[in-house]
Amino acid sequence: MSPPSALPVVAPAAADDPASSTTASPHTTHRGLLWLVAAAFFMQALDSTIVNTAVPAMATALGVTPLGMRSALTSYVLTLAILIPASPWLCDRFGTRRVFAAAITIFGIGSLLCGMAQTLPELVVARVIQGIGGASLMPVGRYVLVRTIAKRDYVHAMSTVATFGLLGSVLGPLLGGVLVEFTSWRLIFLINVPVGLAGLWMNQRDMPEYRLEQARAFDTTGFLLFAAASALLLTASEQAGAQVHHWPLVAGCGVLAVLLGALYVWHSRRTGHPVADLALLRVRSLSVALVGNVFTRLGIGGMFLLLVLFLQVGCGWSPTLAGLMMVPQALGSISSKWVVNRLLLRLGYRRLLLANTTAVAVMLAAFSLVDGSTPIWLIALLVYIYGGFTGLQYTGMNTLAYTDLDVRHASMASSMASTTQYLSISFGIAFASLLMEIFVGREVHAAHAYVAAFHITVLVLAAVTALAATIFLRLRPDHPGAAPRGAVVEN
């Protein structure tokens, strides 16, 4: 977002009252705002995880194979990646209250349409609408907290709302499984509607209004180039995994995506305010963090979906039990946050990320030994340990991006990191499901085929992740290991 001192702003009086920022806790002074932002974090985290458990049931209802549902997952995440860079300008131009209200409204409409979808294309369109709204929920919420909460209370406030996001990721898979098994998969989307209505009421009451009197020009050309290149790359991967291959279309989309990407690089060097400032990639720690994010998530981004398909389709587990088995992964990720700072201070970023990326690859390979006869407690333990290592990985990569940056560039770096994160997740899902589809072959309805394909796929993903570890060799051996205070840490 734009720095507070850049231009005059319209701000609520409460935010400028010294007494309110020095004598009262943010939990009492800004309780309504904290609840509103926490609800947004919770809703988006819940929606990002709740769908995975429902994939087999949704595939049956919509008349497609479970692996064919990947477009419903990737379209949402890709939309987030494309639109997040527009959030700062939207707030500067229209104000935080209106942008947040529009985000909640669009997200709620998209959720309603998802719950009403009768075909896969209809669901994909509805997921894109969801993503249009969801792209502004977390960035705007985070920005408002930075502007409203006193510096000494910001980390505490951010930890509070982030906890609700983690809670959403814990409850999502289990709630999705329960709703699918005992009600209907459509409810996993429809429950967002009343939450959104409550959010609109809270937004009108508690959201402060920050807006620049004169916003800078938006980089429309760069935004369209970046969006088109990203969409074409994902289209190429989707077509490569389709049952009927259209290789000329795959090649055409891939080549055009590369050309548009190169054109964006040329354009960004000639505009004053690019949507993504590629000049920041000269900072080694930031470039390593972003590139490492892309290639690491290419190996692990689709694991959540693979495990659900393996347990439900391959092993015949119920949606509830499969959803319950996803909870240890979220708990492992939460547990890792208690030790990550100590490990960074002791080992530094280079050694920690090298060792941890290798450990994640080993854990992926270990899943190739799991089958229908493996005890449930052993699978839960494996999922928990895997979640712990991936949590360390995400936190390490995400905080690395800010270690050597001037504070003036933190907002742009945050936008670029979030965009890279969601973009790499979408390609990770597409890559993992493409491998599964190749190895399943024509036996798309045979349980044993899913088990065998899962085993081979996780070995390939483990190899990709192991190769990604070499990216972190670019870091200096003496690179400091202290995470910057207040750095945004997401999964």
Secondary structure, DSSP 8 states (H G I E B T S, - for coil): ---TTSS-EE--HHHH-HHHHHSS-HHHHTHHHHHHHHHHHHHHHHHHHHHHHHHHHHHHHHTS-GGGGHHHHHHHHHHHHHHGGGHHHHHHHH-HHHHHHHHHHHHHHHHHHHHH--SHHHHHHHHHHHHHHHHHHHHHHHHHHHHHS-HHHHHHHHHHHHHHHHHHHHHHHHHHHHHHHHS-TTHHHHTHHHHHHHHHHHHHHH----EESS-----HHHHHHHHHHHHHHHHHHHHHTSSS--HHHHHHHHHHHHHHHHHHHHHHTT-SS-SS-GGGGGSHHHHHHHHHHHHHHHHHTTHHHHHHHIIIIIT---HHHHHHHHHHHHHHHHHHTTTHHHHHHHHHHHHHHHHHHHHHHHHHHHGGG--TTS-HHHHHHHHHHHHHHHHHHHHHHHHHTTTT--GGGHHHHHHHHHHHHHHHHHHHHHHHHHHHHHHHTT-TT-HHHHHHHHHHHHHHHHHHHHHHGGGGGGS-TT------TT-----
